[in-house]
Amino acid sequence: MNQCTEFAVFQVAKENVSKAIELSKAILSEMNEEVKVITSSNVLVKTDNPEEICWHLEWVSAEVAKKTTEKWPAFPSTNEFQGMVIKDLYYGHFVRAIQA
């Protein structure tokens, strides 16, 4: 199985950044609840625009990432998080092209 990397970037209002980060951690935990599917995760804030947060996730495989993200609406913290998102700026899965 090839490990898969996900980047997702969201814009949230300045007053909601802390809560959006808290909910991000909750969602990532919910995704890993049944079986550990995310091996590593970071929630990042853009250096020149703190209203943009980024999820950098390492999944066990591309197949697992696809299956888990299809369940996105069912995770308990998703609705509250999406309610804070002004705009979904970017979302994508990547697999390693070369190993350095």
C-alpha positions as a Markdown table, in Angstrom:
| # | Residue | x | y | z |
|---|---|---|---|---|
| 1 | Met | 0.0 | 0.0 | 0.0 |
| 2 | Asn | 1.3 | 3.4 | -0.9 |
| 3 | Gln | 1.1 | 6.1 | 1.7 |
| 4 | Cys | -1.0 | 9.1 | 0.7 |
| 5 | Thr | -0.6 | 12.7 | 1.7 |
| 6 | Glu | -3.5 | 15.1 | 1.9 |
| 7 | Phe | -3.5 | 18.9 | 1.9 |
| 8 | Ala | -6.7 | 20.7 | 2.6 |
| 9 | Val | -6.8 | 24.5 | 3.0 |
| 10 | Phe | -9.8 | 26.4 | 4.5 |
| 11 | Gln | -10.6 | 30.0 | 5.1 |
| 12 | Val | -12.3 | 30.9 | 8.4 |
| 13 | Ala | -13.1 | 34.1 | 10.1 |
| 14 | Lys | -10.4 | 35.5 | 12.4 |
| 15 | Glu | -12.6 | 35.1 | 15.5 |
| 16 | Asn | -13.1 | 31.4 | 14.6 |
| 17 | Val | -9.5 | 30.3 | 14.0 |
| 18 | Ser | -9.0 | 28.8 | 17.5 |
| 19 | Lys | -12.3 | 26.9 | 17.5 |
| 20 | Ala | -11.7 | 25.7 | 13.9 |
| 21 | Ile | -8.3 | 24.3 | 15.0 |
| 22 | Glu | -9.9 | 22.6 | 18.0 |
| 23 | Leu | -12.6 | 21.1 | 15.8 |
| 24 | Ser | -9.9 | 20.0 | 13.3 |
| 25 | Lys | -8.2 | 18.0 | 16.0 |
| 26 | Ala | -11.5 | 16.5 | 16.9 |
| 27 | Ile | -12.3 | 15.5 | 13.3 |
| 28 | Leu | -8.9 | 13.9 | 12.9 |
| 29 | Ser | -9.4 | 11.9 | 16.1 |
| 30 | Glu | -12.9 | 10.9 | 14.9 |
| 31 | Met | -11.5 | 9.6 | 11.6 |
| 32 | Asn | -9.0 | 7.5 | 13.5 |
| 33 | Glu | -11.5 | 6.2 | 16.0 |
| 34 | Glu | -12.3 | 2.8 | 14.6 |
| 35 | Val | -9.0 | 2.1 | 13.0 |
| 36 | Lys | -5.9 | 4.2 | 12.7 |
| 37 | Val | -6.1 | 5.5 | 9.1 |
| 38 | Ile | -4.1 | 8.7 | 9.6 |
| 39 | Thr | -0.5 | 8.0 | 10.6 |
| 40 | Ser | 0.5 | 11.7 | 11.1 |
| 41 | Ser | -1.3 | 15.0 | 11.0 |
| 42 | Asn | -0.6 | 18.7 | 11.3 |
| 43 | Val | -3.0 | 21.6 | 11.4 |
| 44 | Leu | -1.2 | 24.7 | 10.2 |
| 45 | Val | -1.9 | 28.4 | 10.0 |
| 46 | Lys | -0.7 | 30.4 | 7.0 |
| 47 | Thr | 2.1 | 32.8 | 8.0 |
| 48 | Asp | 0.8 | 35.9 | 6.2 |
| 49 | Asn | -2.9 | 35.1 | 6.6 |
| 50 | Pro | -3.9 | 33.5 | 9.9 |
| 51 | Glu | -7.5 | 33.1 | 8.6 |
| 52 | Glu | -6.2 | 30.2 | 6.4 |
| 53 | Ile | -5.7 | 26.9 | 8.1 |
| 54 | Cys | -4.2 | 23.8 | 6.4 |
| 55 | Trp | -4.5 | 20.2 | 7.2 |
| 56 | His | -1.5 | 18.1 | 6.3 |
| 57 | Leu | -2.3 | 14.5 | 6.7 |
| 58 | Glu | -0.5 | 11.2 | 6.1 |
| 59 | Trp | -2.8 | 8.4 | 5.3 |
| 60 | Val | -2.0 | 4.7 | 5.3 |
| 61 | Ser | -3.0 | 4.5 | 1.7 |
| 62 | Ala | -4.8 | 6.4 | -1.1 |
| 63 | Glu | -7.7 | 3.8 | -1.0 |
| 64 | Val | -8.2 | 4.4 | 2.8 |
| 65 | Ala | -8.0 | 8.1 | 2.3 |
| 66 | Lys | -10.8 | 8.0 | -0.3 |
| 67 | Lys | -13.0 | 5.7 | 1.7 |
| 68 | Thr | -12.6 | 7.7 | 4.9 |
| 69 | Thr | -13.1 | 11.1 | 3.3 |
| 70 | Glu | -16.3 | 9.8 | 1.7 |
| 71 | Lys | -17.6 | 9.5 | 5.3 |
| 72 | Trp | -16.8 | 13.2 | 5.9 |
| 73 | Pro | -20.5 | 14.2 | 6.5 |
| 74 | Ala | -20.9 | 11.5 | 9.2 |
| 75 | Phe | -18.2 | 12.6 | 11.6 |
| 76 | Pro | -19.7 | 14.3 | 14.7 |
| 77 | Ser | -17.6 | 17.5 | 14.5 |
| 78 | Thr | -17.9 | 18.1 | 10.7 |
| 79 | Asn | -21.1 | 20.2 | 10.7 |
| 80 | Glu | -19.8 | 22.7 | 13.3 |
| 81 | Phe | -16.4 | 22.9 | 11.5 |
| 82 | Gln | -18.0 | 23.4 | 8.0 |
| 83 | Gly | -20.3 | 26.1 | 9.5 |
| 84 | Met | -17.1 | 28.1 | 10.3 |
| 85 | Val | -15.5 | 27.6 | 6.9 |
| 86 | Ile | -16.0 | 30.7 | 4.7 |
| 87 | Lys | -14.4 | 29.0 | 1.8 |
| 88 | Asp | -12.7 | 25.6 | 0.9 |
| 89 | Leu | -9.6 | 26.9 | -0.8 |
| 90 | Tyr | -7.9 | 23.7 | -1.7 |
| 91 | Tyr | -8.2 | 19.9 | -1.3 |
| 92 | Gly | -6.1 | 17.1 | -2.7 |
| 93 | His | -4.4 | 13.8 | -2.2 |
| 94 | Phe | -0.9 | 13.0 | -3.3 |
| 95 | Val | 1.3 | 9.9 | -3.5 |
| 96 | Arg | 5.1 | 9.9 | -3.7 |
| 97 | Ala | 6.5 | 10.4 | -7.2 |
| 98 | Ile | 10.2 | 9.9 | -6.1 |
| 99 | Gln | 11.9 | 9.2 | -2.8 |
| 100 | Ala | 14.7 | 11.6 | -1.9 |
